[in-house]
Amino acid sequence: MSYVIVSDIHGHKWSTFSNFTANGVNGRLQITLDELTRAARYAKSIGANFIVCAGDVLHVRGSIDPEVLNPLQDTIREILDMGLDIYAIPGNHDLAGKDTTALGNAINTLAETKSDYGTFYVYNEPRGVTRDGHKIGMVPYRMTIPLLLADLAELAKHPDKAEMDVFIHAGIDGVLFGTPDHGLTGEMLADFGFRNVFAGDYHNHKQVVPGVWSIGATTHQRWNDVGTKAGFMSVMDDGAVSFHATHAPRFVDVSGLDESDMALAADGNYVRFSGPEMTSSEIAELRKFLEDSGAQGVVIMAPKKTAATARTTSVKAGTVTLDESVSAYVDDAKDISTLVDRERLKRDCADVLNAARSVVEDA
């Protein structure tokens, strides 16, 4: 039998671009719950009997908001009532402390969800499970890489490890562009000899090396998710792995795109535009264009037009802009290390200035 994988649900009452359903549920939370239901329906369509969740069911650490928990638990119950079991490990966002404990694991609450047709299982310690011919290894979040590797080494003693799909909650180097490496590589995980290792935590779907996967978040959640792949996965009887992209709105940046590409990217998504100086009428025109193109929310960041600032010193009289003043300071400063690229520093300062004096409009 096949099965489905979800991860990094991050149930939360989001504020950006959110509203409320007729039942008072946070609109973006409901979108995420709808995606969970879609994953469950897909599981039923392929004959699966269970779903594996690789952590971060909740978003706010050490806190359970009833306006999040109740609709989440209702959705979990609906999935269980479909005849699907759920096997879950906690992620760091599900925990009150730095490491996994049964006492501090918030998703233990979901294990109490009542259904006559399915069960929500939570694993607070490493364990191997066999279900429908699939050998599954469940390793909950560990606070350090050495602790995680020790748990995996114990699991690798299983005589059928080569047939085992293992689930962890840990970021793998190379999954997120711009995120510094922290020492857990795909090669290290592959060397244990499992059939597959599936990792929650980093919000981008990617095959890191053969047999090692970053699952990705169920949906986009913040501007940090721009450019990442969100959705769920499935594993077939023969071990073949597939990715199913989210149908929920994504966070996209349309800066620098031409008009036709901008319209395509905006359709159905949350849109950000950062650009040169713009007047209020230009901002309004762009916002209308993006909304007419189907954007579900718009943020426009455009520097205000600024006049030169008159400044007189004993050395020089005339008009000096703030940008010129900062640039001159960087050039003349004696306490900046010679190892610092001053031209790059000036560019970084200019970016900060532009952001500080931007007109930011959300719609």
N, C-alpha and C positions, 0 to 999 in steps of 0.2 A: 504493500500500500504506500501511497505518497503522503507527504505532509507539507505544511506551510510554516514559514518563519516570519515573525514580526519582531521589531525592536525599537527602542527609543521613542515610545509613544508620547511621553511627556504631557500627561494630562494636566491641564492648567487653565485658569481663567485669564486668557490672554487679553491684553488691552488694545494693542495695535490692530487696526482694521477690524475690530470685533464688534458684534452686536449681540442680541439675545433672541433665542427662538421663542415661539409662542408659549413654551413651557418654562421659560426663564433660564434656559441653559445657555452658557456662554457660546456664542456662535462659532468661534474657531475651535473650541473644544468639541462641539457637535460635529464639525467637519472631520476632525480626527477620529471620533467614534464611528462615523459613517465609513471611514476608510478601514477601520478594524472589521466592521461588518462586511465590507466588500471582500477583505481577505478571507473571512470565514466562509462566505458564499462561494468563493473560488475553491476553497478547500473541499467543500461538499461536491462541487462540480467535477473534481478529479478523483473523487472517491476517498479522500483523506478522512481519517478519524481523529486527528489531533493537530494542534498548533503548538509551536515552540516560541516562547518570548524570551529574548536575550537581554532584558533589563530596562531600567528607566521607564517604568510604566507611569510613574508620577514625575512631577517637575520640581516642586519645592521640597528641599531636603528637610526631614524632621517635622513635617507638617502635613496633615491631611485635612483639606478643605471639604466640608460636606457638599458644597455645590459643585465640586469636582468628583468626589467619591461616589455620590449617589447616581449620577448619570453614567459614570464609568461602570459601576457595579451592575446597573441595569443592562448595559451593553454586554458585559461579560456573561450575565445570566442568559441573555438572548442567544449568545454564541454557544453556551453550554447546552441550551435547550435544542439546538440544532443537532445534538448528538456528537459534539466535538469536545474532547478534553483539551486543556491547556496546560503545558508544562513551562514553568517560568523560573528564571533566576533573577535576583535583585541586581539592579545597577546602583551606582553610587548615589544617584538622585532619590532612590527608594529608601535610603538608609538614614538613620538619625546620627550614627557615628561614622568613623573613618573606615571601618571594616564591617563585613557582613556578620550580623548576629541575628538570631531568631527574635530576640527581644526588640531590636531596633529596626526590623524590616517592616516597612509600612504595607507592602503588598501581601503580607500574611493575612491581612484583612480580607483580601479577595478570595483566599482559600476557603473562607466561610460562606461564599456565595452558594445558595441552595439551588440545586437543579436535580431532577430525576433522571437526566439524560447525559450529563457530563460533569466532570470534576476539574477544578483549578488546583494544580499541584505546584507547590513552591519549594525550591531547594535552597536551603541555607548552608549546606555542606556539599562538597563534591560527591557525585554519585553517578553510576551508570544505570541506564534504564533500557530495557528491550521492549519495543512496541511495534506491532504489525511488521515484524521482520527487520525493523530498523534498530540498530544499536546506537543509543544516544548518551552522550556524556554531558552532565550539567555541572558547571563550575561557577559558583556565584562570585560576585565582585570581590577582589582582593585589593588591599590598600597599597601594596607594593608589587613590583614585577617579580622579585624573588619568591614571594609567597604564591603568586599565581603559577610560576614555573614549577614550584614544588608540588602544587596540587595536580598540575598536568603530568608531572613525572609519575605520581602515584597512579593516576588514571591510565597512564601508558603501560602499566603492568598488566592490564587486562589482556587475556589471551587472544581476544578478537579485536584488538585496537585498530587493526587495518581496515575493519569494517565499520568503525565507529565515527559518527558525526559529533563533534564536541562543540559546546556553546560556552562562550566566555563573555565578560563585559570588560573590555580593555581596548584602548586606542592603539592601533598598529602604525608604526612609522610609514610615511609615504601615502597615507590615505587622504589626508587633508592638506591641500596646497597652502603653504605659508605657516604651517604648524611645526614648531621645532621637533626634531626627533627626541624621544625620551628612552629609547633602548629596547623596545619590543618590536622585533622585525618579523616579517612573514616567514623568512627562512627559519628563524628560531622555532616558530610554531609548527612549520611543516616537518621539521626534524623529529618530532615526536612520533610520526608515522601513522597518525589517524587518517581516516578516509577524507574527512573535511574538518576544518576548524572555522566556525562562524562567530564573528565578534560583533557585539554591540558596542556602544559608546560613541564612536566618531560618526557624525551625521553625513556620511557619504557612502553610497554603495560602490564597492570596488573589489575585483579579484586581485589580491595583493601579489600572490604567487599561486601556482597551481595547488588547489586544495585548501587555500586560506582566503577567507572572504571577510570583508567588512560589510555588514548587512545594510547599514544605512538607516536613517530615521523613517518612521512611517509616513510623516509629512514634513514639509518645510515649516519651521517655527519662528525663525528670526532672520535678520539681514545677514547674519553669519552664514546662513545656508545658501546664499547666492552661488550658483554654479555647481551645487551638489546634486546627487541623485538620491531621491527618496522613494520609498515604496515597500513592497514585501517580496519574499522569495518563496520558491517551492522546490522540493526535492522529490524526484520521481523514484519509482521502485528500483530502477537500475543505477541510482545515485546521480543522475543528471540534474544539474542545478539551473534554475531559471530565475530571472528578476522581473518583477511586475511594477512598473512605474506608478507612482501615486496619481490619482485623479484630482487631488486637492490643489487649490491655488499654490503656486510657488512664489518665492521671493526672487525677483529678477531685477537686474540693473540694465537700463536701456541707454545709458550714457554712451555717446559716440556712435550709435547705430543710425543708419539712414531711416527715412520715414517709413518705408514699407517693412523693414525688419523690426523697427520699433513697434509698429502696430501688431505684427505677428507675436512678438515677445510679450506684449502687454495683455493679449487676449486671455482672460480668465485668471490673471495673476496679480500679485501685489508688486507694484512697480516703483522703482527709485530712479530719479534722473539727477545727475550732478553735472553742472555745466558752467559756462562763462557768465559774465554779468548779464542780468536780464531785468527788464522793466516789469512792473506789476501786470501790465496788459499781456506781455509775452508769456509770463508764467500762467496767467489765466487761459490763454490760447492753447498752450502746451497741455495743461491739465485737462481741458475739454477734449483735446485730440486723444489723449490716453484713455480717458473714460469712455469716449465714443468707440474706441478700439477694443473695449471689453475689460479694461483694468478693473480689478476688484478693490483696489486701493492705490493711492498715488502719493508719493513723497517727492517734492521738487526742492532741490538744494541749489540755490543760485546766489552768488555774491551780490550784495547791493552795490549800486554805483556810488563810489566815494569821491569826494572832492579832495584835492591836495590840501594838506595841512600847513598853514604858515608857521614857520619856525625860524627863530633868529638866535644865533649863538655868537660867541666872540670870535669863532673861527670862520663861520660861513653864514651869510644871510640869504634868504630865498625861500622857496617852497620845497618841502621835503615830505614825501608820502611816508606812511607808516611802513610800507613794504621796503622802501629805500633805507629807512632808519634801521630796521631790523637787519637788513643785508649788510649795512655798514658796520653795525655792532659785531656781527659774526666775523667780518673781515678784520676788525681791529682788536677783538678780544684777545687778551694775553693768557687767559686761564683755560683756553680750549686746547686739548691735547693735540699734538702734531699727528696723532694717529687718526684723528677725525677728518673725514672728507668735508671740508667747509662748504663746497658747492652743493653737496647733497643735503647738508644741514640747512642751508638757506632754502632749498626747495621744500624740505619738510616744514620749516617755519612758515613758508608761504601757504602751504596746505592748511596749517592750523589757523592762520589768519583768515583764509577764505571760509573755512568752516565756522569760525567765530562770528563773522559778519554776514553769514548766509541768511537768506530768506527761506525758511523751511515751511512748506505748506503740505499738510496731509489732507487727503480727501478720501 
